[in-house]
Amino acid sequence: MIILLPIIIAFFAVTILFMQHPKFGKAPSGKRLERILKSPHYKKDKFDNINFTPPLAEDASMPKIMLRFLFGKKKNLSPKHQFNFSKTDLKNLNPDENVYVWMGHSSYYLQIDGKKILVDPVFSGNASPVSFITKAFPGADLYSTDDIPELDYLIITHDHWDHLDYKTVKELNLKVKWVITGLGTGEHLEYWNYDPKKIIELDWGENFDIGNGFKIYAETARHFSGRTFKRNQAIWASFVFETPDKKIYIGGDSGFDDHFEKIGNKYGGFDLAILENGQYNKDWRYIHMMPEEFLIAAKNLKARRIIPVHNSKFVLALHHWEEPMQKISVLNESENLRLITPKIGEKVYWEDDQKLYDKWWNLYQENR
């Protein structure tokens, strides 16, 4: 014990010192905190989900999960071969084109009715506080901030490391006209030198009129937030981007619940819904959808077209890396929804309902 005690003390001292780095962000304060305290969704010193949402399912336990991650089978968590994708030149797109470009996991670019939108960009090569953990699959990190044009809107759904990347967001600052995010996340951005005048923070149920028929709405999601040990100091959200004649649902991260049906009824359906499908586990099924729930959520939203994200770039769960895409493709054979499954970097004319998409993930599967 005499030998171990100094080691333990030194470990905690180094951890505390490391967590002073700006990448961990900052807790809300001042007028932002005053606004948070008035939110109907902020209870007992933290934001909370609408319905009861345990971080772990009733039949799960943290020791069992840790043992499975440390000593369980880990075959085929990442592709056997390096991805070989081509990236779309975003800076030279026709401004009249309505396109979608996926950048892996939950990062994507949208050009809609002349507006340029980037969602949850993570271009630093990893999705964690340290560079050697949760690294991007080889060939998955096609884009850098240099490839991004001047943006009308940067949308951040919540402050987790795989959605809000310090290095990426810092480098994008001068290219961004407006940031749209959930209440509380703006504290990180201000701390990282973003002008508070261009940060639009919305609580669930709030909206912002962009002008000329464009509007952004913040809606519920079933998840959590936090970049440090203290969780849920900023709200997690889904967003509805409304143009004069289109409605796009930007899902962020969410477990399945009745909010999808409520949102679908509220807005009368969507031209496109972008939903998470990947990095799931039955142990945390309340905060991440399982593949069987993905298509139900899409139908509840009354989405004419759906695009799955939150997969194919990082290992955050123990399923085979291609399983999310494979499972929903099989499940959709009976549902026959308009499921759009592009490669990373591919330019997608998402309104073209005749376009067929290859099952590209089969090319990178390990023979099992």
Sequence and secondary structure as in RCSB ss.txt:
>XXXX:A:sequence
MIILLPIIIAFFAVTILFMQHPKFGKAPSGKRLERILKSPHYKKDKFDNINFTPPLAEDASMPKIMLRFLFGKKK
NLSPKHQFNFSKTDLKNLNPDENVYVWMGHSSYYLQIDGKKILVDPVFSGNASPVSFITKAFPGADLYSTDDIPE
LDYLIITHDHWDHLDYKTVKELNLKVKWVITGLGTGEHLEYWNYDPKKIIELDWGENFDIGNGFKIYAETARHFS
GRTFKRNQAIWASFVFETPDKKIYIGGDSGFDDHFEKIGNKYGGFDLAILENGQYNKDWRYIHMMPEEFLIAAKN
LKARRIIPVHNSKFVLALHHWEEPMQKISVLNESENLRLITPKIGEKVYWEDDQKLYDKWWNLYQENR
>XXXX:A:secstr
 TTHHHHHHHHHHHHHHHTTSGGG     HHHHHHHHT TTEETTEE  SS   SS TT  HHHHHHHHHHS  T
TSS SS        GGGS TT  EEEE STT EEEEETTEEEEES   SSBSSSSTTSSB  TTT    GGG   
EEEEEE   STTT  HHHHHHHGGGEEEEEEETTTHHHHHHTT  GGGEEEE TT EEEEETTEEEEEE  S   
 SSSS  SS   EEEEE SS EEEE  S    THHHHHHHHHT BSEEEEE SS  GGGTTTS  HHHHHHHHHH
TTBSSEEEES SS   SSS TTHHHHHHHHHHHHH   B    TT EE TT TT     GGGGG    
